[in-house]
Amino acid sequence: MATLTHAEDVRRDPRRWWALGALVASMLVLGFDMTILNVALPTMAKDLGATTGQLQWMVDAYVVVFAALMLPAGLLGDRFGRRLTLITGLGVFLAGSVVGALADGVNEVIAARAVMGVGGALVMPLALSVLPSLFGPEERTKAVGVISAASALGLPLGPIIGGWLLNHFWWGSVFLINVPMAAIGVTACVLLLPETRDPATPKVGALSTAFTATGLGALIYAIIEAPDRGWSDPLVLAMFAATAVLLTGLVLRERREARPMLDMALLGRRGFLFNTIAATLVMFILSGLMFVLPPYLQAVLGHDALGTGVRLLPMMGGLMVAAKGAQPVVARFGPRAVVTAGLVVLAFAALLGSRTTVDSGYGLTALWLSIAGVGFGFSVVPAMDGALAALPADRAGSGSGLLMTLRQVGGAIGIALLGSLLASAFRHRLDVTGLPGEVAHTAGKSVVAAHLVAERSGSAHLAASANGAYVHAMGLVLLVCGVASLVAALLAAVFLPGGAHGPVRAEPEEGPAMARP
């Protein structure tokens, strides 16, 4: 397929909807993997003896690398070809999945997840940066909705398929299933996606990339290790200090560059900044929800892996309702009102979930998951579209890379911070009276470990205490998610541009960053 250099020609090309199909296949691979591992975590904790902190690293090794490399990945795609970069990313993701499937220890799994993060970073920003060149403003909201729905479709499909695999095969099968998925994505990109590029894009800065990766890595390490080591531990404090130094160095370096990799000027665009903040806070909340739910459904309620995946489906039902209704509602009431309302609904869902008790059963969970799906759809789709609409055409790759970087940082911090809160609250509430010191320490690692100890010792009291402690800890996490969502709703209501006339348009290069209806 010939290289398309003029956005107008591409937007008139009827193949643009087929090209969207290729992007959907790519995003489905990533969305699928974001949750398929979550349902496998209790099994991996049992088989590998992993602690809660190690489980957090299995998730966050992917997310941290993902977030750190998305900015340079977006620039690489702009310079050398977005389709080529997408295909390369899917290939790297496939290779990491094979390594994960063959791993036989916690460290190998974490390394495989990091490799998969490299591949994901090459895919995500490029899938979004292609949209402004494929679709005009009148079609972009629909395209963003389709992409968001494809990514979110992996939320329930990942656990369902992962649960079935875990019921029939070993835990490595949740990695191996990515191989055919990535192959389908590569084939779709080769056959359906036109090549687009911007050779004038800024060069990738190796030092800035290193600052980003090490700064984020130090931050996540400190948050995950703090519950075990203590927040005043010298190593934890050193990691926080290193984070501040590295990220400050990144900002100062980029501000001096004539053509920076991290385009700080984009954050001066009101439409881009506050829509990005809203999308980032949604990812913070959603990541926390998806981390705490599988152990509750499996260890506390006693469902198997497949049953856990099926019981996450109500969120997809709510999301489908929101994805279908977002565009006409935004056209009627404006993006600011819709994003704000979506965040309030998400807050209500989290606060409702925080009322869960050991005896609540699945009914309450299904209810608040459905509501959370509605809130997620109505908040993230207009926010993403508003952020993309505020980008100049020549900064599509770097801008979408910055957007997705901040979203993934929100997700990584959500898993690290909320996971650490979960671990601390669980350990504090768990009653290990009468257990030997080493056994008590093992039981405090996770609810799965506590149930294993209870099973081996025949202690019904320990099992009941583990269930109560985990539900209490999960309630605290959901309460924090609810409060964070309300804060995000307030910020959206006050600062988001865009009235009742549709999404904000890209702002002029010079002059105040004011939104126009």
Secondary structure, DSSP 8 states (H G I E B T S, - for coil): ------HHHHHH-TTHHHHHHHHHHHHHHHHHHHHHHHHHHHHHHHHH---HHHHHHHHHHHHHHHHHHHHHHHHHHHHH-HHHHHHHHHHHHHHHHHHHHH--SHHHHHHHHHHHHHHHHHHHHHHHHTHHHHS-HHHHHHHHHHHHHHHHHHHHHHHHHHHHHHHHS-TTHHHHTHHHHHHHHHHHHHHH------TTS----HHHHHHHHHHHHHHHHHHHHHHHH-TT-HHHHHHHHHHHHHHHHHHHHHHH-SS-SS-GGGGGSHHHHHHHHHHHHHHHHHHHHHHHHHHIIIIIT---HHHHHHTTHHHHHHHHHHHHHHHHHHHHH-HHHHHHHHHHHHHHHHHHHTT--TT--HHHHHHHHHHHHHHHHHHHHHHHHHHHHTS-GGGHHHHHHHHHHHHHHHHHHIIIIIHHHHHHHHHHH---TTS-HHHHHHHTT-HHHHHHHHHHHT-HHHHHHHHHHHHHHHHHHHHHHHHHHHHHHHHHHHH----TTSS-----SSS------
